[in-house]
Amino acid sequence: MSNDEFAGNAVIVTGGAQGMGRTIAEQFLLQGARVLIFDLDAKLAEQTARELSPESSAVIGFGGNVSLREDVHRAVELMRRALWSP
């Protein structure tokens, strides 16, 4: 079941390439959000993004470490440019 509860919103899901993080990313997508999957494993984050939405730009993968301020800033900037539209 899908709805548009989060339509127009963009979210960052840390640890989103697998497990609970992936499930959370899937649920946000189903509810209309655009999602940046932030994970230590860049290749897996990008692969997961392609698997969740192969023909859409609603989800992108990003490799980074949430404990590094510069990685968090890069992720937020990427989300702002690629996914968020007021």
N, C-alpha and C positions, 0 to 999 in steps of 0.2 A: 504494500500500500504506500502511495506517495501523496504528499501534500506540499503546500508551499509555505509552511510555517516560517521557514528561514529564507525565503526568496528575497533576493536583494542584499543578502548578507554574505560576508566572506569570513571564514574561520581558519585558524591554524590548529592542526591536530598534531601534537608532539607524539613521537613514537607511533606514528600513523601507518607505518609500512606493513605491520603485521599484528596479529593478536587482537587485543581489545582496542588498540588505537585504530586499526584498520576497520573494525566494526563500527567504531564511533564515526570515522570518516564516511563510511557507507551510509550510515543513518542521516548524517548531515546532508549528504548528496540527495538522498531520497526525499528530504524535506525542503529541497530547493536551494540549499546553500552552495556557494562555491568554496572549494577546500584546497588548502595548501597542506600537503603531507610533509611534515618536518621529521626527519629521522637521521640517526647517525649514519645509516647505510644509504648513501645517495642513490646507488643503482637500484636498490630494492624500493626506495621511495618512488623513483621514477617508474619502475615496473608496475608497482601497485597503482599508481595514478593511471597508467595506460589500461590496466585491467579493469579498474572501476569505471572508467569513462573513456573508452577507446576512441570515440569520434567526437569528443567534446573538449572544450577548454575550461570546463567547470572544475577541474581538479588538476593540480600540478604537484610534482614531487620535488623536494628540496633536501639536500644533504647538509646537515649541520649539527652542532652540539648546543643544546639549550643552555649549557652552563657557560658558554662563551658569548659575551655581550655582542661582539661584532657579528656572530652568526645569527643571533636573534634580530639584530637591526637589519641584516641583509634579508632575512625571511620576511620581516614586516614590510620592507620596501618592495620586495618582489610581489607579495600579496597585494599591496596597495596599487602597484602598477598593473599587474596582470589580472587580478580577480575582483577588486573592489570597485564598484561604481555607485556613487551616492545617488 
